[in-house]
Amino acid sequence: MTRLDPGRVLAVVATREEAAHLPDGVPLIVTGMGKTLAAVATAHALLQRPGQVDLVVNLGTAGALKAGLSGVHRPRTVINHDLTAEAVRALGHDPHDRLALDHGDDTVLATGDQFVSDPARRDQLARRADIVDMEGYAVAWAARASGVPVLMLKHVSDAADESAFDWPSVVDASARVLAAELVRVLDGDGPAPR
């Protein structure tokens, strides 16, 4: 296992709350919520640091789409769940709605601009993914376009139902877990540098 240089790892989070306990020395980008803000902020940050980033780490909270999921996940597959991919395919174009990442576990992350708090929508998404967020796909796309590897660290904060509205009261606990997980990655429990 190779220890990573913290100064060459770009941490990307949606909110300041999720970054509250991250270690010093790691460049940080707070994107705001949603795919557009996440893609633009990530792309801009990478353009400002040409050749200076070995790994993008997208940290954040996520809703569990399946019963019993908890803790930290490192999704290797990310889907853009609120894109009408079938219609785009019918027009003869590739919607690039599913990204395979170089690093991670078997978890599938669904990303969309919809705040998922409805059990019916959760159950529909659970047929395609394990957890849901609002930025991961966009961060992965921007990093991929820049030729920089990306690692997702997602902590389950709710069950993608009405409990999602409790996020303000649970985000600090998630931020602590995510910070500890990032330290593990920096210490070598993650992808090797390029």
MARLO-915764 format. One line per field, with one value per residue (C-alpha): residue number from 1; x, y, z. Coordinates in Angstrom, 1 decimal, always signed. Example, Ala and Ser with C-alpha at 12.3 -4.5 7.8 and 13.67 -1.06 7.14 Angstrom:
2
nr = (1|2)
u = (+12.3|+13.7)
v = (-4.5|-1.1)
w = (+7.8|+7.1)
END
This chain:
194
nr = (1|2|3|4|5|6|7|8|9|10|11|12|13|14|15|16|17|18|19|20|21|22|23|24|25|26|27|28|29|30|31|32|33|34|35|36|37|38|39|40|41|42|43|44|45|46|47|48|49|50|51|52|53|54|55|56|57|58|59|60|61|62|63|64|65|66|67|68|69|70|71|72|73|74|75|76|77|78|79|80|81|82|83|84|85|86|87|88|89|90|91|92|93|94|95|96|97|98|99|100|101|102|103|104|105|106|107|108|109|110|111|112|113|114|115|116|117|118|119|120|121|122|123|124|125|126|127|128|129|130|131|132|133|134|135|136|137|138|139|140|141|142|143|144|145|146|147|148|149|150|151|152|153|154|155|156|157|158|159|160|161|162|163|164|165|166|167|168|169|170|171|172|173|174|175|176|177|178|179|180|181|182|183|184|185|186|187|188|189|190|191|192|193|194)
u = (+0.0|+1.3|+0.7|-0.8|+0.5|-2.4|-1.6|-2.2|-5.6|-8.6|-11.4|-14.8|-17.9|-21.3|-21.6|-19.4|-21.1|-19.8|-16.3|-16.3|-13.7|-11.5|-7.8|-5.6|-3.4|-6.0|-7.2|-11.0|-13.7|-17.3|-19.5|-23.0|-25.8|-26.7|-25.1|-24.5|-22.8|-20.7|-19.6|-18.7|-16.8|-14.9|-13.9|-12.9|-10.8|-9.0|-8.4|-6.8|-4.4|-3.1|-0.9|-1.2|-4.0|-3.4|-6.8|-10.2|-12.1|-15.8|-17.0|-20.6|-23.7|-26.1|-29.5|-29.7|-32.0|-32.0|-32.8|-29.9|-27.3|-25.2|-21.7|-19.2|-19.3|-16.9|-19.0|-17.3|-20.3|-22.2|-25.4|-27.1|-30.6|-32.8|-31.6|-34.1|-31.3|-33.6|-34.9|-31.4|-30.4|-33.5|-32.2|-29.0|-26.8|-25.0|-26.3|-23.2|-25.6|-23.4|-19.8|-17.5|-14.8|-11.3|-11.5|-14.2|-16.4|-19.5|-21.8|-23.8|-24.4|-27.4|-26.9|-29.7|-30.9|-34.0|-33.9|-35.1|-37.4|-40.3|-40.3|-41.9|-39.2|-36.5|-37.9|-37.9|-34.2|-33.3|-33.8|-30.7|-28.6|-27.7|-27.3|-28.3|-26.8|-27.0|-23.3|-21.3|-21.9|-21.1|-17.8|-16.9|-17.6|-15.6|-12.6|-12.8|-12.9|-9.7|-8.0|-7.8|-8.9|-11.8|-12.7|-16.2|-16.6|-20.3|-21.7|-25.3|-27.1|-30.7|-33.1|-34.0|-37.4|-38.8|-35.8|-33.8|-35.1|-33.3|-30.0|-29.1|-29.1|-27.0|-24.6|-21.9|-21.7|-21.4|-18.7|-16.6|-16.8|-16.0|-13.0|-11.7|-12.2|-10.2|-7.3|-7.4|-7.2|-4.3|-2.5|-2.6|-6.0|-7.0|-5.9|-2.2|-1.0|-0.6)
v = (+0.0|+3.4|+6.5|+9.3|+12.9|+14.8|+17.9|+16.0|+14.6|+16.8|+16.4|+17.3|+17.7|+19.2|+21.1|+22.6|+20.3|+17.2|+18.6|+19.7|+17.2|+16.6|+16.6|+19.7|+19.7|+18.2|+20.7|+21.0|+22.0|+22.7|+22.4|+23.1|+20.6|+19.0|+17.7|+21.0|+22.7|+19.6|+19.2|+22.8|+23.2|+20.0|+20.8|+24.3|+23.0|+20.5|+23.1|+25.3|+22.5|+21.0|+18.0|+18.6|+16.2|+12.4|+11.5|+13.2|+11.9|+12.7|+12.5|+12.8|+11.5|+9.2|+7.6|+3.8|+2.4|-1.1|-2.2|-2.8|-0.7|+1.4|+2.7|+3.9|+2.6|+3.1|+2.8|+1.5|+2.2|+5.5|+6.0|+9.3|+8.2|+11.1|+11.2|+9.8|+7.5|+5.3|+8.3|+9.5|+6.1|+6.0|+9.2|+7.4|+8.9|+7.4|+9.1|+8.0|+7.3|+4.7|+5.2|+2.4|+3.8|+2.3|+2.1|+1.0|-1.8|-3.5|-0.6|+1.1|+4.8|+6.6|+10.3|+12.8|+16.2|+14.8|+14.8|+11.2|+11.1|+9.2|+5.4|+4.6|+6.5|+4.8|+1.4|+2.2|+3.3|+0.2|-2.0|-0.2|+1.0|+0.6|+4.2|+7.6|+11.1|+14.3|+14.9|+11.7|+11.1|+14.7|+14.6|+11.3|+12.7|+15.9|+13.9|+11.4|+14.2|+15.6|+12.2|+12.1|+9.0|+9.3|+7.5|+7.8|+7.7|+7.8|+7.4|+6.3|+9.0|+8.0|+5.5|+7.7|+8.2|+10.9|+10.3|+12.2|+15.4|+14.6|+15.2|+18.4|+16.4|+13.5|+15.1|+15.8|+12.1|+11.3|+14.0|+12.4|+8.9|+10.3|+12.2|+9.0|+7.1|+9.8|+9.4|+5.7|+6.4|+8.8|+6.2|+3.7|+2.0|+3.2|+3.5|+3.7|+7.1|+7.4)
w = (+0.0|-1.0|+1.1|-1.0|-1.0|+0.6|-1.5|-4.7|-3.7|-4.4|-2.0|-3.5|-1.4|-1.9|+1.4|+4.1|+6.6|+4.9|+4.9|+8.6|+9.8|+6.8|+7.5|+6.9|+3.8|+1.4|-1.2|-0.9|-3.3|-2.0|-5.1|-3.8|-4.3|-7.7|-10.8|-12.6|-9.7|-9.0|-12.6|-13.1|-9.8|-10.2|-13.8|-12.9|-9.9|-12.2|-14.9|-12.2|-11.2|-14.4|-13.6|-9.8|-8.9|-8.7|-7.4|-7.0|-3.9|-3.9|-0.3|+0.8|+2.3|+0.5|+0.9|+1.1|-1.6|-0.1|+3.4|+5.7|+3.9|+6.2|+6.7|+4.0|+0.5|-2.4|-5.5|-8.6|-10.8|-11.0|-13.0|-14.0|-12.8|-13.9|-17.5|-20.1|-21.5|-23.5|-25.4|-26.1|-27.4|-29.6|-31.2|-32.0|-29.3|-26.3|-23.2|-21.1|-18.3|-16.6|-15.6|-14.5|-12.2|-11.8|-8.0|-5.5|-4.4|-5.9|-4.8|-7.5|-6.9|-8.6|-9.0|-9.9|-9.2|-7.4|-3.6|-3.0|+0.0|-1.4|-0.7|-4.1|-6.0|-3.7|-4.5|-8.2|-8.0|-6.0|-9.0|-10.6|-7.7|-4.0|-2.8|-4.1|-4.1|-6.0|-7.2|-7.6|-11.3|-12.2|-10.2|-11.8|-15.3|-14.8|-13.4|-16.2|-18.8|-17.2|-17.1|-13.3|-11.4|-9.0|-5.8|-4.3|-0.5|+0.4|+3.9|+4.3|+6.2|+5.6|+4.0|+1.0|+2.6|+4.9|+7.1|+4.5|+5.9|+9.2|+7.3|+9.2|+12.5|+11.2|+8.7|+11.4|+12.3|+8.6|+8.2|+11.0|+9.4|+5.9|+7.3|+9.0|+5.7|+3.8|+6.3|+5.6|+1.8|+2.3|+4.4|+1.6|+1.8|-1.6|-5.2|-6.0|-7.4|-11.1)
END
